[in-house]
Amino acid sequence: MIHSTAIIDPTAKIANDVSIGPYSIIGPNVEIGQGCVIKSHVVINGPTKIGANNQFYQFCSVGEDPQDKKYAGEATTLEIGNNNLIRENVTINRGTVQGGGVTKIGDNNWIMAYVHIAHDCIIGNNNIFANNASLAGHVTIDDHVILGGFSLVSQFNYIGSHAFSAMGSVISRNIPPYVLVSGHMAKPVGVNVEGLKRRQFSPTQIKHIKTAYKIIYRSSLPIEQAQQRLSELPQQEGEIDCFIDFLNVQQGGIIR
């Protein structure tokens, strides 16, 4: 399962059924869970902890030092969950002390070729990042988010669940849940209706979300007043609470 040309540090902890391809390098303080496939020419440095059934395609660089001038060699970490597909030439950096010390990726994410995930990013579950999407440091992304190819997310931004960015979007502010954005600089253009349908949101739930979107983006109300209006809306399964919770915790303002 481990090719003869692969280089494995003796401190690495690798499950018995892990496959490691030609010329890949597994550095010190790396832990790789069951069922993972590491293809050729992959470099994984630590401290990095990887869960089960992840696939890393050729020429990935995973768990490398953060690209931050403040970094001074501290033992910061990268944590990757289960069932992630990480394609060619993806780069994922460890965290920084100033950002909490950890970069974290959840489960069931599809990370396409040439994606960059910088230090201290926190990524949820079931996301799709298309080719060449790039996240600067300290970005938080919830669940079921799609970033179109060449999307750029600037540092410290927060993207809520079920949001969608069109190809080439430049994202400089927080994006609430369900919102579709496009452009340079990215602007809101509506609700991610197709994505919600694919995830079995009911017509009534989608109607509620569209109403919430109109309150935030078309009523000209300040955010505080919009939040109050949102709390008065009907909902079936907490779909409006997702909006409200996001607005309560985001910092720096939303894309408008």
MIMIVEX-677805 format. One record per residue: residue number from 1; residue in three letters; chain; x, y, z of N, C-alpha, C in turn. Coordinates in steps of 0.2 Angstrom, whole numbers, plus 5000, padded with zeros to 4 digits. Layout:
% residues N
NUM|ALA|A|X|Y|Z|X|Y|Z|X|Y|Z .
...
//
This chain:
% residues 256
1|MET|A|5004|4994|5000|5000|5000|5000|5004|5006|5000 .
2|ILE|A|5011|5006|5002|5015|5011|5002|5021|5010|4997 .
3|HIS|A|5021|5015|4992|5026|5014|4987|5033|5014|4990 .
4|SER|A|5037|5011|4986|5044|5010|4989|5048|5017|4988 .
5|THR|A|5046|5022|4984|5049|5028|4984|5046|5033|4988 .
6|ALA|A|5041|5032|4992|5038|5037|4997|5043|5037|5003 .
7|ILE|A|5043|5043|5006|5047|5044|5012|5042|5046|5017 .
8|ILE|A|5043|5042|5023|5038|5042|5028|5042|5044|5035 .
9|ASP|A|5041|5049|5038|5045|5050|5044|5043|5045|5050 .
10|PRO|A|5047|5043|5053|5046|5038|5058|5041|5040|5064 .
11|THR|A|5040|5046|5065|5035|5049|5070|5028|5049|5067 .
12|ALA|A|5027|5048|5060|5020|5048|5057|5016|5042|5060 .
13|LYS|A|5010|5043|5061|5005|5038|5063|5000|5037|5057 .
14|ILE|A|5001|5031|5054|4997|5029|5048|4993|5023|5048 .
15|ALA|A|4987|5023|5047|4983|5017|5048|4985|5012|5043 .
16|ASN|A|4984|5006|5045|4987|5000|5041|4984|5000|5034 .
17|ASP|A|4978|5002|5032|4976|5002|5025|4977|5008|5021 .
18|VAL|A|4981|5013|5023|4982|5019|5019|4986|5017|5013 .
19|SER|A|4985|5020|5008|4988|5020|5002|4992|5026|5000 .
20|ILE|A|4999|5025|4999|5003|5031|4998|5007|5030|4992 .
21|GLY|A|5007|5034|4987|5009|5033|4980|5017|5035|4980 .
22|PRO|A|5019|5035|4973|5026|5036|4972|5028|5043|4974 .
23|TYR|A|5034|5044|4977|5037|5050|4978|5034|5055|4983 .
24|SER|A|5029|5052|4986|5025|5056|4991|5029|5057|4998 .
25|ILE|A|5029|5062|5002|5033|5063|5008|5028|5065|5013 .
26|ILE|A|5028|5061|5019|5024|5061|5025|5029|5063|5030 .
27|GLY|A|5028|5069|5033|5033|5072|5038|5031|5070|5045 .
28|PRO|A|5035|5073|5049|5034|5072|5057|5028|5074|5059 .
29|ASN|A|5025|5071|5064|5019|5073|5068|5013|5073|5063 .
30|VAL|A|5013|5068|5059|5007|5068|5054|5003|5061|5056 .
31|GLU|A|4996|5062|5057|4992|5056|5058|4987|5056|5053 .
32|ILE|A|4987|5050|5050|4982|5048|5044|4978|5042|5046 .
33|GLY|A|4971|5043|5045|4966|5038|5047|4965|5033|5042 .
34|GLN|A|4961|5029|5043|4959|5023|5039|4956|5025|5032 .
35|GLY|A|4958|5021|5027|4955|5021|5021|4957|5027|5017 .
36|CYS|A|4962|5031|5019|4965|5037|5015|4969|5035|5009 .
37|VAL|A|4969|5039|5004|4973|5037|4998|4977|5043|4997 .
38|ILE|A|4983|5043|4997|4988|5048|4995|4991|5046|4989 .
39|LYS|A|4990|5050|4983|4993|5048|4977|5000|5051|4976 .
40|SER|A|5003|5051|4970|5010|5052|4969|5011|5060|4971 .
41|HIS|A|5018|5061|4973|5021|5068|4974|5016|5072|4978 .
42|VAL|A|5013|5069|4983|5010|5073|4988|5015|5074|4994 .
43|VAL|A|5014|5080|4997|5018|5082|5003|5014|5084|5009 .
44|ILE|A|5014|5080|5014|5010|5082|5020|5015|5083|5026 .
45|ASN|A|5015|5089|5029|5019|5090|5035|5014|5091|5041 .
46|GLY|A|5018|5091|5047|5014|5092|5053|5016|5097|5057 .
47|PRO|A|5013|5098|5063|5007|5094|5065|5001|5094|5061 .
48|THR|A|4999|5088|5059|4993|5087|5055|4989|5081|5057 .
49|LYS|A|4983|5082|5058|4979|5076|5059|4973|5075|5054 .
50|ILE|A|4973|5069|5051|4969|5068|5045|4964|5062|5047 .
51|GLY|A|4958|5063|5046|4953|5057|5048|4953|5052|5042 .
52|ALA|A|4947|5049|5042|4946|5043|5038|4944|5044|5031 .
53|ASN|A|4946|5040|5026|4943|5040|5019|4944|5046|5015 .
54|ASN|A|4950|5050|5016|4951|5056|5012|4955|5054|5006 .
55|GLN|A|4955|5057|5001|4959|5056|4995|4963|5063|4993 .
56|PHE|A|4969|5062|4992|4974|5068|4991|4977|5066|4984 .
57|TYR|A|4975|5070|4979|4978|5069|4972|4985|5072|4972 .
58|GLN|A|4988|5071|4966|4995|5072|4965|4997|5079|4966 .
59|PHE|A|5003|5081|4969|5006|5087|4970|5002|5092|4975 .
60|CYS|A|4998|5089|4979|4995|5093|4985|5001|5095|4990 .
61|SER|A|5000|5100|4993|5004|5102|4998|5000|5104|5004 .
62|VAL|A|5000|5099|5009|4996|5099|5015|4999|5100|5021 .
63|GLY|A|4997|5105|5026|5000|5105|5032|5007|5109|5032 .
64|GLU|A|5008|5113|5027|5014|5117|5027|5013|5123|5031 .
65|ASP|A|5019|5126|5033|5019|5132|5037|5015|5138|5034 .
66|PRO|A|5011|5142|5039|5007|5147|5036|5011|5152|5033 .
67|GLN|A|5008|5155|5028|5011|5161|5024|5009|5167|5028 .
68|ASP|A|5012|5168|5033|5011|5174|5038|5018|5176|5040 .
69|LYS|A|5019|5183|5040|5026|5185|5042|5026|5185|5050 .
70|LYS|A|5021|5184|5053|5021|5184|5061|5023|5177|5063 .
71|TYR|A|5022|5172|5058|5024|5165|5060|5031|5164|5062 .
72|ALA|A|5033|5161|5068|5040|5161|5070|5041|5153|5072 .
73|GLY|A|5038|5149|5068|5040|5142|5069|5036|5138|5074 .
74|GLU|A|5031|5141|5077|5027|5138|5082|5024|5131|5079 .
75|ALA|A|5022|5127|5084|5019|5120|5082|5012|5121|5081 .
76|THR|A|5010|5125|5076|5002|5125|5075|5000|5119|5071 .
77|THR|A|4993|5119|5070|4991|5112|5068|4986|5113|5062 .
78|LEU|A|4985|5108|5058|4980|5107|5053|4976|5101|5055 .
79|GLU|A|4969|5101|5055|4965|5096|5056|4960|5095|5050 .
80|ILE|A|4960|5089|5048|4955|5087|5042|4951|5081|5044 .
81|GLY|A|4944|5082|5043|4940|5077|5045|4940|5071|5040 .
82|ASN|A|4934|5068|5038|4933|5062|5035|4930|5063|5028 .
83|ASN|A|4931|5059|5023|4928|5058|5017|4929|5065|5012 .
84|ASN|A|4935|5068|5013|4936|5074|5009|4940|5072|5002 .
85|LEU|A|4938|5075|4997|4941|5074|4991|4945|5080|4989 .
86|ILE|A|4952|5079|4989|4956|5085|4988|4961|5084|4982 .
87|ARG|A|4959|5088|4977|4962|5087|4970|4969|5090|4969 .
88|GLU|A|4971|5090|4963|4978|5091|4961|4980|5098|4963 .
89|ASN|A|4986|5099|4966|4990|5105|4967|4986|5110|4972 .
90|VAL|A|4982|5107|4977|4979|5110|4982|4984|5112|4987 .
91|THR|A|4984|5118|4990|4988|5120|4996|4984|5121|5002 .
92|ILE|A|4986|5118|5008|4982|5119|5014|4987|5121|5019 .
93|ASN|A|4987|5127|5022|4992|5129|5027|4989|5127|5034 .
94|ARG|A|4994|5126|5039|4992|5126|5046|4991|5133|5049 .
95|GLY|A|4988|5133|5055|4986|5139|5058|4992|5143|5061 .
96|THR|A|4990|5149|5064|4995|5153|5067|4993|5154|5075 .
97|VAL|A|4998|5155|5079|4996|5157|5086|4991|5162|5087 .
98|GLN|A|4992|5168|5083|4988|5173|5083|4981|5172|5081 .
99|GLY|A|4980|5167|5077|4973|5165|5074|4970|5159|5078 .
100|GLY|A|4973|5157|5083|4970|5151|5087|4974|5145|5086 .
101|GLY|A|4979|5145|5082|4983|5139|5081|4981|5133|5077 .
102|VAL|A|4975|5134|5074|4973|5128|5070|4969|5130|5063 .
103|THR|A|4971|5127|5058|4967|5127|5052|4962|5120|5052 .
104|LYS|A|4956|5121|5051|4952|5115|5052|4947|5114|5046 .
105|ILE|A|4947|5108|5043|4942|5106|5038|4938|5100|5040 .
106|GLY|A|4931|5101|5039|4927|5096|5041|4926|5090|5037 .
107|ASP|A|4920|5088|5035|4919|5081|5032|4916|5082|5025 .
108|ASN|A|4917|5078|5021|4913|5077|5014|4914|5084|5010 .
109|ASN|A|4920|5087|5010|4921|5092|5006|4924|5090|4999 .
110|TRP|A|4923|5094|4994|4926|5093|4987|4930|5099|4986 .
111|ILE|A|4936|5098|4986|4941|5104|4985|4945|5102|4979 .
112|MET|A|4943|5106|4973|4946|5105|4967|4953|5108|4966 .
113|ALA|A|4955|5107|4960|4962|5108|4958|4964|5115|4960 .
114|TYR|A|4970|5116|4962|4973|5123|4963|4970|5127|4968 .
115|VAL|A|4965|5124|4972|4962|5128|4978|4968|5130|4983 .
116|HIS|A|4967|5136|4986|4972|5137|4992|4968|5139|4998 .
117|ILE|A|4969|5135|5003|4966|5137|5010|4971|5139|5015 .
118|ALA|A|4971|5145|5017|4976|5148|5021|4976|5147|5028 .
119|HIS|A|4980|5149|5032|4981|5148|5039|4974|5151|5043 .
120|ASP|A|4973|5147|5048|4967|5148|5052|4960|5148|5049 .
121|CYS|A|4959|5145|5043|4953|5145|5040|4949|5139|5044 .
122|ILE|A|4943|5140|5045|4938|5135|5048|4933|5133|5043 .
123|ILE|A|4933|5127|5040|4929|5125|5035|4924|5120|5037 .
124|GLY|A|4918|5120|5036|4913|5115|5038|4912|5109|5034 .
125|ASN|A|4906|5107|5033|4905|5101|5029|4901|5101|5023 .
126|ASN|A|4902|5097|5018|4899|5096|5012|4899|5103|5007 .
127|ASN|A|4905|5106|5007|4906|5111|5003|4910|5109|4997 .
128|ILE|A|4909|5113|4992|4912|5113|4985|4916|5119|4984 .
129|PHE|A|4923|5118|4983|4927|5124|4981|4930|5122|4974 .
130|ALA|A|4927|5126|4969|4929|5124|4962|4937|5127|4960 .
131|ASN|A|4939|5125|4955|4946|5126|4953|4948|5133|4954 .
132|ASN|A|4954|5134|4958|4958|5140|4959|4954|5145|4964 .
133|ALA|A|4949|5142|4967|4946|5147|4972|4952|5147|4978 .
134|SER|A|4952|5153|4981|4957|5154|4986|4954|5158|4992 .
135|LEU|A|4956|5155|4998|4954|5158|5004|4960|5161|5008 .
136|ALA|A|4959|5168|5009|4965|5171|5013|4964|5168|5021 .
137|GLY|A|4968|5171|5025|4969|5168|5032|4962|5170|5036 .
138|HIS|A|4961|5166|5041|4955|5167|5045|4948|5167|5042 .
139|VAL|A|4947|5164|5037|4941|5164|5034|4937|5158|5037 .
140|THR|A|4930|5159|5038|4926|5154|5041|4921|5152|5036 .
141|ILE|A|4920|5146|5034|4914|5144|5029|4910|5139|5033 .
142|ASP|A|4904|5139|5033|4899|5135|5036|4898|5129|5031 .
143|ASP|A|4892|5126|5031|4891|5120|5027|4887|5121|5020 .
144|HIS|A|4888|5117|5016|4885|5117|5009|4886|5123|5005 .
145|VAL|A|4892|5126|5006|4894|5132|5002|4897|5130|4995 .
146|ILE|A|4896|5133|4990|4899|5132|4984|4903|5139|4982 .
147|LEU|A|4909|5138|4981|4913|5144|4978|4915|5142|4971 .
148|GLY|A|4913|5146|4966|4914|5145|4959|4922|5146|4958 .
149|GLY|A|4924|5144|4952|4931|5144|4950|4933|5151|4950 .
150|PHE|A|4940|5152|4953|4943|5158|4953|4940|5163|4958 .
151|SER|A|4935|5160|4963|4933|5165|4968|4938|5166|4973 .
152|LEU|A|4938|5173|4975|4943|5175|4980|4940|5177|4986 .
153|VAL|A|4942|5175|4992|4939|5177|4998|4944|5180|5003 .
154|SER|A|4943|5187|5004|4948|5190|5008|4948|5188|5016 .
155|GLN|A|4953|5190|5019|4954|5188|5026|4949|5190|5031 .
156|PHE|A|4947|5186|5036|4943|5187|5041|4935|5187|5039 .
157|ASN|A|4934|5185|5033|4927|5184|5031|4924|5178|5033 .
158|TYR|A|4917|5178|5033|4913|5173|5035|4907|5172|5030 .
159|ILE|A|4907|5165|5028|4902|5164|5023|4897|5158|5026 .
160|GLY|A|4891|5160|5026|4885|5156|5029|4883|5150|5025 .
161|SER|A|4880|5145|5028|4878|5139|5025|4874|5140|5018 .
162|HIS|A|4875|5136|5013|4871|5136|5007|4872|5142|5003 .
163|ALA|A|4877|5146|5004|4879|5152|5000|4882|5149|4994 .
164|PHE|A|4882|5154|4989|4885|5152|4982|4889|5158|4979 .
165|SER|A|4895|5157|4977|4898|5163|4973|4899|5160|4966 .
166|ALA|A|4898|5165|4961|4899|5164|4954|4906|5164|4953 .
167|MET|A|4908|5161|4947|4915|5161|4944|4918|5168|4945 .
168|GLY|A|4924|5168|4947|4927|5175|4947|4925|5180|4953 .
169|SER|A|4921|5178|4957|4919|5183|4962|4925|5185|4967 .
170|VAL|A|4925|5191|4969|4930|5194|4973|4926|5196|4980 .
171|ILE|A|4927|5192|4985|4922|5192|4991|4926|5196|4996 .
172|SER|A|4924|5202|4998|4928|5206|5003|4924|5207|5009 .
173|ARG|A|4917|5205|5010|4913|5205|5016|4910|5199|5017 .
174|ASN|A|4907|5198|5023|4903|5192|5025|4897|5191|5020 .
175|ILE|A|4896|5184|5019|4890|5182|5015|4885|5179|5019 .
176|PRO|A|4879|5181|5020|4874|5177|5024|4872|5171|5021 .
177|PRO|A|4869|5166|5025|4867|5160|5022|4862|5161|5016 .
178|TYR|A|4862|5156|5012|4858|5156|5006|4859|5161|5001 .
179|VAL|A|4863|5165|5001|4864|5171|4997|4869|5169|4991 .
180|LEU|A|4867|5171|4985|4871|5170|4979|4874|5177|4977 .
181|VAL|A|4881|5177|4976|4884|5183|4975|4888|5182|4968 .
182|SER|A|4890|5188|4965|4894|5188|4959|4897|5194|4958 .
183|GLY|A|4903|5194|4955|4906|5200|4952|4912|5202|4956 .
184|HIS|A|4915|5207|4953|4921|5210|4956|4920|5218|4957 .
185|MET|A|4919|5220|4963|4918|5216|4969|4911|5213|4969 .
186|ALA|A|4911|5207|4973|4905|5203|4973|4899|5207|4976 .
187|LYS|A|4893|5206|4973|4887|5209|4975|4882|5203|4976 .
188|PRO|A|4877|5204|4980|4872|5199|4981|4867|5200|4975 .
189|VAL|A|4865|5194|4972|4861|5194|4966|4855|5190|4967 .
190|GLY|A|4854|5187|4973|4848|5183|4975|4849|5178|4979 .
191|VAL|A|4844|5173|4980|4844|5167|4984|4847|5161|4980 .
192|ASN|A|4851|5157|4983|4853|5151|4980|4848|5146|4979 .
193|VAL|A|4843|5147|4975|4837|5143|4975|4838|5136|4972 .
194|GLU|A|4842|5135|4967|4844|5129|4964|4847|5124|4969 .
195|GLY|A|4852|5127|4973|4855|5124|4978|4851|5121|4984 .
196|LEU|A|4846|5126|4986|4841|5124|4991|4837|5118|4988 .
197|LYS|A|4834|5118|4982|4830|5113|4979|4834|5106|4979 .
198|ARG|A|4840|5106|4978|4844|5100|4978|4845|5097|4985 .
199|ARG|A|4845|5101|4990|4845|5099|4996|4839|5098|5000 .
200|GLN|A|4833|5098|4996|4827|5096|4998|4823|5101|5003 .
201|PHE|A|4825|5107|5002|4821|5112|5005|4814|5113|5002 .
202|SER|A|4809|5113|5006|4802|5113|5003|4801|5120|5000 .
203|PRO|A|4796|5120|4995|4794|5127|4992|4792|5132|4998 .
204|THR|A|4789|5130|5003|4787|5135|5008|4794|5137|5012 .
205|GLN|A|4798|5133|5013|4805|5135|5016|4808|5140|5012 .
206|ILE|A|4808|5139|5005|4812|5143|5000|4808|5150|5000 .
207|LYS|A|4801|5150|5000|4798|5156|5001|4799|5160|5007 .
208|HIS|A|4800|5157|5013|4802|5161|5019|4809|5164|5018 .
209|ILE|A|4814|5160|5015|4820|5162|5014|4820|5168|5009 .
210|LYS|A|4816|5168|5004|4816|5174|4999|4813|5180|5003 .
211|THR|A|4808|5179|5007|4806|5185|5011|4811|5188|5015 .
212|ALA|A|4815|5183|5019|4820|5186|5023|4826|5190|5019 .
213|TYR|A|4827|5187|5013|4832|5190|5008|4829|5197|5007 .
214|LYS|A|4823|5198|5005|4820|5205|5003|4821|5209|5009 .
215|ILE|A|4820|5207|5015|4820|5211|5021|4827|5214|5022 .
216|ILE|A|4832|5210|5021|4839|5212|5022|4842|5216|5016 .
217|TYR|A|4840|5214|5010|4843|5218|5004|4838|5223|5000 .
218|ARG|A|4832|5223|5001|4828|5227|4997|4824|5232|5001 .
219|SER|A|4824|5231|5008|4820|5236|5012|4823|5242|5014 .
220|SER|A|4830|5243|5013|4834|5248|5015|4834|5249|5023 .
221|LEU|A|4832|5244|5026|4832|5244|5034|4839|5243|5036 .
222|PRO|A|4841|5247|5042|4848|5245|5045|4848|5238|5047 .
223|ILE|A|4854|5235|5048|4854|5228|5050|4850|5226|5056 .
224|GLU|A|4851|5231|5061|4847|5229|5067|4840|5229|5067 .
225|GLN|A|4837|5233|5063|4830|5233|5061|4828|5227|5057 .
226|ALA|A|4832|5226|5052|4831|5220|5048|4831|5213|5052 .
227|GLN|A|4835|5213|5057|4835|5207|5062|4829|5207|5065 .
228|GLN|A|4826|5212|5068|4820|5212|5071|4814|5209|5067 .
229|ARG|A|4814|5212|5061|4809|5209|5056|4810|5202|5055 .
230|LEU|A|4816|5200|5054|4817|5193|5053|4814|5188|5058 .
231|SER|A|4815|5191|5065|4813|5187|5070|4805|5186|5070 .
232|GLU|A|4802|5190|5067|4794|5190|5066|4792|5185|5061 .
233|LEU|A|4796|5183|5057|4794|5179|5051|4792|5172|5053 .
234|PRO|A|4787|5169|5049|4786|5161|5051|4792|5157|5048 .
235|GLN|A|4792|5151|5050|4797|5147|5047|4795|5139|5049 .
236|GLN|A|4798|5135|5045|4796|5128|5046|4801|5124|5051 .
237|GLU|A|4808|5125|5049|4813|5120|5052|4819|5125|5053 .
238|GLY|A|4818|5131|5056|4824|5135|5058|4827|5138|5052 .
239|GLU|A|4824|5138|5046|4828|5142|5041|4829|5149|5042 .
240|ILE|A|4825|5152|5045|4826|5160|5047|4831|5160|5053 .
241|ASP|A|4831|5156|5057|4835|5156|5063|4843|5156|5060 .
242|CYS|A|4844|5152|5055|4850|5152|5052|4853|5159|5050 .
243|PHE|A|4848|5163|5047|4850|5170|5045|4851|5174|5051 .
244|ILE|A|4847|5173|5056|4847|5178|5062|4854|5176|5066 .
245|ASP|A|4855|5170|5067|4861|5168|5070|4867|5170|5067 .
246|PHE|A|4867|5170|5060|4873|5173|5056|4874|5180|5058 .
247|LEU|A|4869|5184|5057|4869|5191|5058|4871|5193|5065 .
248|ASN|A|4870|5189|5070|4872|5190|5077|4879|5189|5078 .
249|VAL|A|4882|5184|5075|4889|5183|5076|4894|5186|5071 .
250|GLN|A|4892|5188|5065|4897|5190|5060|4899|5197|5063 .
251|GLN|A|4905|5198|5060|4909|5205|5062|4911|5208|5056 .
252|GLY|A|4911|5215|5055|4913|5218|5050|4908|5220|5044 .
253|GLY|A|4902|5217|5045|4897|5219|5040|4896|5214|5035 .
254|ILE|A|4890|5214|5032|4889|5209|5027|4889|5212|5020 .
255|ILE|A|4890|5208|5015|4890|5210|5008|4883|5213|5006 .
256|ARG|A|4883|5219|5003|4876|5222|5002|4877|5226|4996 .
//
